[in-house]
Amino acid sequence: MLRGQHSADIMLLEEKKELVANSIRGVPDFPKKGIMFWDITTLCLDPAAFRCCIEAFAERYRDQRIDVIAGSTTTLCHYKD
């Protein structure tokens, strides 16, 4: 790898981290006062940020010999004031 390429890769990585972090919405005082709820729905709705997130997970766990990844669905709740 060229020396300048390493610096460019680090910058790109930082830009991707920022893209992902900025696409996760913080909801203060939810579900109760003093709790910060981090809503990833906004991440899932941003194709570029979602792709960066999935690629980061894949890279991090590439050599871990993982056979299955399981997930759950979320239920959106709407509260009336």
N, CA, C and O atoms as CSV, one atom per row, in Angstrom:
chain,resi,resn,atom,element,x,y,z
A,1,MET,N,N,0.848,-1.179,0.000
A,1,MET,CA,C,0.000,0.000,0.000
A,1,MET,C,C,0.892,1.240,0.000
A,1,MET,O,O,1.912,1.286,0.687
A,2,LEU,N,N,0.507,2.203,-0.750
A,2,LEU,CA,C,1.255,3.443,-0.796
A,2,LEU,C,C,1.032,4.224,0.485
A,2,LEU,O,O,-0.022,4.128,1.113
A,3,ARG,N,N,2.024,4.986,0.859
A,3,ARG,CA,C,1.946,5.753,2.106
A,3,ARG,C,C,0.769,6.728,2.121
A,3,ARG,O,O,0.058,6.834,3.121
A,4,GLY,N,N,0.571,7.420,1.041
A,4,GLY,CA,C,-0.544,8.354,0.935
A,4,GLY,C,C,-1.884,7.636,0.937
A,4,GLY,O,O,-2.885,8.181,1.401
A,5,GLN,N,N,-1.902,6.416,0.419
A,5,GLN,CA,C,-3.137,5.635,0.374
A,5,GLN,C,C,-3.605,5.296,1.786
A,5,GLN,O,O,-4.806,5.311,2.056
A,6,HIS,N,N,-2.680,4.992,2.686
A,6,HIS,CA,C,-3.036,4.686,4.079
A,6,HIS,C,C,-3.736,5.873,4.734
A,6,HIS,O,O,-4.738,5.703,5.428
A,7,SER,N,N,-3.213,7.059,4.514
A,7,SER,CA,C,-3.844,8.271,5.055
A,7,SER,C,C,-5.233,8.471,4.467
A,7,SER,O,O,-6.164,8.856,5.173
A,8,ALA,N,N,-5.368,8.209,3.179
A,8,ALA,CA,C,-6.669,8.350,2.521
A,8,ALA,C,C,-7.649,7.327,3.078
A,8,ALA,O,O,-8.825,7.638,3.271
A,9,ASP,N,N,-7.174,6.099,3.342
A,9,ASP,CA,C,-8.039,5.058,3.913
A,9,ASP,C,C,-8.511,5.443,5.309
A,9,ASP,O,O,-9.668,5.213,5.659
A,10,ILE,N,N,-7.625,6.024,6.103
A,10,ILE,CA,C,-7.993,6.456,7.456
A,10,ILE,C,C,-9.034,7.562,7.386
A,10,ILE,O,O,-10.000,7.555,8.149
A,11,MET,N,N,-8.845,8.518,6.472
A,11,MET,CA,C,-9.819,9.600,6.317
A,11,MET,C,C,-11.168,9.041,5.887
A,11,MET,O,O,-12.206,9.458,6.400
A,12,LEU,N,N,-11.157,8.099,4.949
A,12,LEU,CA,C,-12.391,7.503,4.478
A,12,LEU,C,C,-13.088,6.764,5.625
A,12,LEU,O,O,-14.307,6.857,5.772
A,13,LEU,N,N,-12.328,6.040,6.424
A,13,LEU,CA,C,-12.884,5.331,7.570
A,13,LEU,C,C,-13.525,6.305,8.545
A,13,LEU,O,O,-14.623,6.052,9.039
A,14,GLU,N,N,-12.858,7.410,8.826
A,14,GLU,CA,C,-13.411,8.419,9.736
A,14,GLU,C,C,-14.691,9.040,9.161
A,14,GLU,O,O,-15.643,9.307,9.894
A,15,GLU,N,N,-14.702,9.265,7.849
A,15,GLU,CA,C,-15.898,9.813,7.207
A,15,GLU,C,C,-17.056,8.826,7.306
A,15,GLU,O,O,-18.200,9.228,7.520
A,16,LYS,N,N,-16.764,7.545,7.151
A,16,LYS,CA,C,-17.810,6.518,7.258
A,16,LYS,C,C,-18.337,6.443,8.688
A,16,LYS,O,O,-19.545,6.337,8.901
A,17,LYS,N,N,-17.438,6.497,9.664
A,17,LYS,CA,C,-17.862,6.483,11.068
A,17,LYS,C,C,-18.769,7.663,11.359
A,17,LYS,O,O,-19.787,7.520,12.036
A,18,GLU,N,N,-18.401,8.824,10.849
A,18,GLU,CA,C,-19.193,10.031,11.066
A,18,GLU,C,C,-20.563,9.910,10.399
A,18,GLU,O,O,-21.577,10.307,10.973
A,19,LEU,N,N,-20.587,9.359,9.184
A,19,LEU,CA,C,-21.848,9.166,8.476
A,19,LEU,C,C,-22.786,8.271,9.287
A,19,LEU,O,O,-23.965,8.587,9.445
A,20,VAL,N,N,-22.264,7.160,9.800
A,20,VAL,CA,C,-23.077,6.242,10.595
A,20,VAL,C,C,-23.528,6.919,11.888
A,20,VAL,O,O,-24.711,6.878,12.227
A,21,ALA,N,N,-22.605,7.533,12.603
A,21,ALA,CA,C,-22.939,8.180,13.879
A,21,ALA,C,C,-23.984,9.279,13.693
A,21,ALA,O,O,-24.887,9.425,14.517
A,22,ASN,N,N,-23.865,10.041,12.627
A,22,ASN,CA,C,-24.806,11.140,12.392
A,22,ASN,C,C,-26.178,10.652,11.938
A,22,ASN,O,O,-27.146,11.412,11.962
A,23,SER,N,N,-26.267,9.391,11.526
A,23,SER,CA,C,-27.553,8.882,11.063
A,23,SER,C,C,-28.325,8.164,12.175
A,23,SER,O,O,-29.429,7.675,11.937
A,24,ILE,N,N,-27.764,8.095,13.376
A,24,ILE,CA,C,-28.451,7.495,14.520
A,24,ILE,C,C,-29.018,8.627,15.365
A,24,ILE,O,O,-28.293,9.511,15.820
A,25,ARG,N,N,-30.328,8.578,15.564
A,25,ARG,CA,C,-31.026,9.674,16.245
A,25,ARG,C,C,-31.088,9.420,17.746
A,25,ARG,O,O,-31.488,8.344,18.189
A,26,GLY,N,N,-30.693,10.408,18.510
A,26,GLY,CA,C,-30.812,10.347,19.960
A,26,GLY,C,C,-32.145,10.932,20.410
A,26,GLY,O,O,-32.526,12.026,19.994
A,27,VAL,N,N,-32.846,10.198,21.260
A,27,VAL,CA,C,-34.131,10.671,21.782
A,27,VAL,C,C,-33.984,10.796,23.297
A,27,VAL,O,O,-34.039,9.792,24.008
A,28,PRO,N,N,-33.800,12.016,23.795
A,28,PRO,CA,C,-33.605,12.193,25.233
A,28,PRO,C,C,-34.875,11.894,26.027
A,28,PRO,O,O,-35.997,12.106,25.566
A,29,ASP,N,N,-34.647,11.395,27.230
A,29,ASP,CA,C,-35.741,11.129,28.170
A,29,ASP,C,C,-36.783,10.145,27.635
A,29,ASP,O,O,-37.982,10.306,27.864
A,30,PHE,N,N,-36.308,9.130,26.921
A,30,PHE,CA,C,-37.208,8.086,26.438
A,30,PHE,C,C,-36.630,6.732,26.779
A,30,PHE,O,O,-35.458,6.498,26.484
A,31,PRO,N,N,-37.352,5.856,27.361
A,31,PRO,CA,C,-38.782,5.925,27.662
A,31,PRO,C,C,-39.111,6.664,28.955
A,31,PRO,O,O,-40.280,6.879,29.276
A,32,LYS,N,N,-38.065,7.052,29.699
A,32,LYS,CA,C,-38.348,7.869,30.878
A,32,LYS,C,C,-37.213,8.851,31.090
A,32,LYS,O,O,-36.135,8.696,30.517
A,33,LYS,N,N,-37.449,9.840,31.895
A,33,LYS,CA,C,-36.486,10.913,32.142
A,33,LYS,C,C,-35.127,10.334,32.562
A,33,LYS,O,O,-35.042,9.428,33.391
A,34,GLY,N,N,-34.092,10.879,31.971
A,34,GLY,CA,C,-32.732,10.472,32.303
A,34,GLY,C,C,-32.152,9.399,31.398
A,34,GLY,O,O,-30.971,9.069,31.505
A,35,ILE,N,N,-32.970,8.852,30.507
A,35,ILE,CA,C,-32.490,7.817,29.585
A,35,ILE,C,C,-32.384,8.411,28.187
A,35,ILE,O,O,-33.294,9.096,27.722
A,36,MET,N,N,-31.254,8.139,27.518
A,36,MET,CA,C,-31.085,8.549,26.125
A,36,MET,C,C,-31.305,7.304,25.275
A,36,MET,O,O,-30.541,6.343,25.369
A,37,PHE,N,N,-32.335,7.317,24.456
A,37,PHE,CA,C,-32.659,6.211,23.565
A,37,PHE,C,C,-32.020,6.487,22.216
A,37,PHE,O,O,-32.214,7.558,21.641
A,38,TRP,N,N,-31.255,5.523,21.708
A,38,TRP,CA,C,-30.607,5.680,20.410
A,38,TRP,C,C,-31.417,4.916,19.370
A,38,TRP,O,O,-31.469,3.686,19.381
A,39,ASP,N,N,-32.040,5.657,18.483
A,39,ASP,CA,C,-32.948,5.107,17.480
A,39,ASP,C,C,-32.191,4.823,16.193
A,39,ASP,O,O,-31.713,5.748,15.537
A,40,ILE,N,N,-32.078,3.545,15.827
A,40,ILE,CA,C,-31.353,3.193,14.597
A,40,ILE,C,C,-32.268,3.160,13.373
A,40,ILE,O,O,-31.817,2.862,12.268
A,41,THR,N,N,-33.551,3.466,13.568
A,41,THR,CA,C,-34.466,3.512,12.424
A,41,THR,C,C,-33.942,4.468,11.362
A,41,THR,O,O,-34.007,4.178,10.168
A,42,THR,N,N,-33.427,5.599,11.798
A,42,THR,CA,C,-32.911,6.592,10.851
A,42,THR,C,C,-31.675,6.056,10.121
A,42,THR,O,O,-31.453,6.399,8.960
A,43,LEU,N,N,-30.878,5.228,10.779
A,43,LEU,CA,C,-29.734,4.579,10.131
A,43,LEU,C,C,-30.230,3.635,9.037
A,43,LEU,O,O,-29.699,3.624,7.927
A,44,CYS,N,N,-31.244,2.851,9.359
A,44,CYS,CA,C,-31.788,1.883,8.400
A,44,CYS,C,C,-32.414,2.559,7.184
A,44,CYS,O,O,-32.476,1.962,6.110
A,45,LEU,N,N,-32.871,3.780,7.341
A,45,LEU,CA,C,-33.510,4.503,6.241
A,45,LEU,C,C,-32.514,5.242,5.346
A,45,LEU,O,O,-32.899,5.787,4.312
A,46,ASP,N,N,-31.247,5.263,5.735
A,46,ASP,CA,C,-30.206,5.945,4.959
A,46,ASP,C,C,-29.338,4.867,4.297
A,46,ASP,O,O,-28.471,4.291,4.954
A,47,PRO,N,N,-29.559,4.587,3.004
A,47,PRO,CA,C,-28.838,3.485,2.352
A,47,PRO,C,C,-27.314,3.566,2.461
A,47,PRO,O,O,-26.666,2.546,2.694
A,48,ALA,N,N,-26.738,4.733,2.302
A,48,ALA,CA,C,-25.276,4.865,2.366
A,48,ALA,C,C,-24.769,4.581,3.777
A,48,ALA,O,O,-23.782,3.866,3.951
A,49,ALA,N,N,-25.436,5.133,4.775
A,49,ALA,CA,C,-25.021,4.912,6.161
A,49,ALA,C,C,-25.219,3.459,6.560
A,49,ALA,O,O,-24.371,2.881,7.239
A,50,PHE,N,N,-26.336,2.863,6.142
A,50,PHE,CA,C,-26.608,1.465,6.462
A,50,PHE,C,C,-25.546,0.561,5.843
A,50,PHE,O,O,-25.065,-0.371,6.488
A,51,ARG,N,N,-25.184,0.836,4.600
A,51,ARG,CA,C,-24.143,0.048,3.931
A,51,ARG,C,C,-22.815,0.170,4.681
A,51,ARG,O,O,-22.130,-0.832,4.884
A,52,CYS,N,N,-22.449,1.368,5.087
A,52,CYS,CA,C,-21.200,1.559,5.847
A,52,CYS,C,C,-21.236,0.770,7.153
A,52,CYS,O,O,-20.235,0.170,7.544
A,53,CYS,N,N,-22.375,0.770,7.822
A,53,CYS,CA,C,-22.522,0.051,9.081
A,53,CYS,C,C,-22.351,-1.455,8.869
A,53,CYS,O,O,-21.610,-2.106,9.606
A,54,ILE,N,N,-23.024,-1.999,7.878
A,54,ILE,CA,C,-22.938,-3.433,7.586
A,54,ILE,C,C,-21.513,-3.806,7.181
A,54,ILE,O,O,-21.001,-4.839,7.613
A,55,GLU,N,N,-20.878,-2.992,6.371
A,55,GLU,CA,C,-19.495,-3.258,5.963
A,55,GLU,C,C,-18.555,-3.237,7.158
A,55,GLU,O,O,-17.626,-4.042,7.227
A,56,ALA,N,N,-18.782,-2.327,8.098
A,56,ALA,CA,C,-17.940,-2.258,9.300
A,56,ALA,C,C,-18.109,-3.509,10.153
A,56,ALA,O,O,-17.130,-4.055,10.662
A,57,PHE,N,N,-19.363,-3.966,10.310
A,57,PHE,CA,C,-19.602,-5.210,11.053
A,57,PHE,C,C,-18.907,-6.382,10.365
A,57,PHE,O,O,-18.236,-7.185,11.014
A,58,ALA,N,N,-19.073,-6.473,9.051
A,58,ALA,CA,C,-18.475,-7.578,8.301
A,58,ALA,C,C,-16.957,-7.579,8.455
A,58,ALA,O,O,-16.358,-8.635,8.661
A,59,GLU,N,N,-16.340,-6.426,8.359
A,59,GLU,CA,C,-14.886,-6.335,8.499
A,59,GLU,C,C,-14.439,-6.707,9.908
A,59,GLU,O,O,-13.457,-7.428,10.084
A,60,ARG,N,N,-15.154,-6.217,10.898
A,60,ARG,CA,C,-14.773,-6.473,12.288
A,60,ARG,C,C,-14.824,-7.964,12.635
A,60,ARG,O,O,-13.977,-8.463,13.376
A,61,TYR,N,N,-15.803,-8.658,12.104
A,61,TYR,CA,C,-16.000,-10.054,12.481
A,61,TYR,C,C,-15.618,-11.045,11.386
A,61,TYR,O,O,-15.940,-12.229,11.481
A,62,ARG,N,N,-14.940,-10.575,10.357
A,62,ARG,CA,C,-14.577,-11.404,9.209
A,62,ARG,C,C,-13.874,-12.699,9.600
A,62,ARG,O,O,-14.173,-13.744,9.022
A,63,ASP,N,N,-12.975,-12.671,10.535
A,63,ASP,CA,C,-12.175,-13.846,10.906
A,63,ASP,C,C,-12.715,-14.585,12.126
A,63,ASP,O,O,-11.990,-15.382,12.722
A,64,GLN,N,N,-13.942,-14.350,12.507
A,64,GLN,CA,C,-14.492,-14.937,13.733
A,64,GLN,C,C,-15.232,-16.254,13.508
A,64,GLN,O,O,-15.733,-16.838,14.468
A,65,ARG,N,N,-15.315,-16.727,12.295
A,65,ARG,CA,C,-15.983,-17.992,11.970
A,65,ARG,C,C,-17.437,-18.019,12.462
A,65,ARG,O,O,-17.878,-19.002,13.057
A,66,ILE,N,N,-18.152,-16.962,12.215
A,66,ILE,CA,C,-19.552,-16.861,12.607
A,66,ILE,C,C,-20.396,-17.593,11.569
A,66,ILE,O,O,-20.254,-17.374,10.366
A,67,ASP,N,N,-21.275,-18.463,12.055
A,67,ASP,CA,C,-22.130,-19.247,11.161
A,67,ASP,C,C,-23.472,-18.579,10.880
A,67,ASP,O,O,-23.990,-18.660,9.767
A,68,VAL,N,N,-24.031,-17.919,11.893
A,68,VAL,CA,C,-25.376,-17.373,11.766
A,68,VAL,C,C,-25.441,-16.013,12.451
A,68,VAL,O,O,-24.832,-15.799,13.499
A,69,ILE,N,N,-26.182,-15.114,11.849
A,69,ILE,CA,C,-26.487,-13.834,12.486
A,69,ILE,C,C,-28.004,-13.761,12.613
A,69,ILE,O,O,-28.725,-13.876,11.622
A,70,ALA,N,N,-28.474,-13.572,13.824
A,70,ALA,CA,C,-29.919,-13.505,14.072
A,70,ALA,C,C,-30.294,-12.088,14.457
A,70,ALA,O,O,-29.502,-11.370,15.068
A,71,GLY,N,N,-31.466,-11.701,14.108
A,71,GLY,CA,C,-31.952,-10.379,14.459
A,71,GLY,C,C,-33.420,-10.453,14.819
A,71,GLY,O,O,-34.077,-11.475,14.619
A,72,SER,N,N,-33.908,-9.383,15.338
A,72,SER,CA,C,-35.329,-9.328,15.659
A,72,SER,C,C,-35.930,-8.097,15.023
A,72,SER,O,O,-35.221,-7.147,14.688
A,73,THR,N,N,-37.201,-8.115,14.864
A,73,THR,CA,C,-37.882,-6.944,14.335
A,73,THR,C,C,-38.241,-6.038,15.498
A,73,THR,O,O,-38.336,-6.478,16.644
A,74,THR,N,N,-38.433,-4.797,15.191
A,74,THR,CA,C,-38.841,-3.856,16.229
A,74,THR,C,C,-40.263,-3.402,15.973
A,74,THR,O,O,-40.740,-3.391,14.838
A,75,THR,N,N,-40.904,-3.042,17.015
A,75,THR,CA,C,-42.259,-2.538,16.919
A,75,THR,C,C,-42.222,-1.057,17.216
A,75,THR,O,O,-41.704,-0.636,18.250
A,76,LEU,N,N,-42.763,-0.278,16.323
A,76,LEU,CA,C,-42.809,1.165,16.526
A,76,LEU,C,C,-44.039,1.490,17.363
A,76,LEU,O,O,-45.148,1.053,17.052
A,77,CYS,N,N,-43.840,2.233,18.389
A,77,CYS,CA,C,-44.953,2.640,19.256
A,77,CYS,C,C,-45.200,4.125,19.088
A,77,CYS,O,O,-44.259,4.918,19.042
A,78,HIS,N,N,-46.417,4.487,19.002
A,78,HIS,CA,C,-46.786,5.898,18.911
A,78,HIS,C,C,-47.539,6.267,20.188
A,78,HIS,O,O,-48.530,5.629,20.544
A,79,TYR,N,N,-47.071,7.270,20.847
A,79,TYR,CA,C,-47.697,7.711,22.091
A,79,TYR,C,C,-48.429,9.019,21.868
A,79,TYR,O,O,-47.942,9.906,21.168
A,80,LYS,N,N,-49.585,9.130,22.459
A,80,LYS,CA,C,-50.326,10.387,22.412
A,80,LYS,C,C,-50.062,11.142,23.705
A,80,LYS,O,O,-49.992,10.551,24.782
A,81,ASP,N,N,-49.920,12.440,23.584
A,81,ASP,CA,C,-49.732,13.281,24.773
A,81,ASP,C,C,-51.043,13.508,25.474
A,81,ASP,O,O,-51.086,14.193,26.497
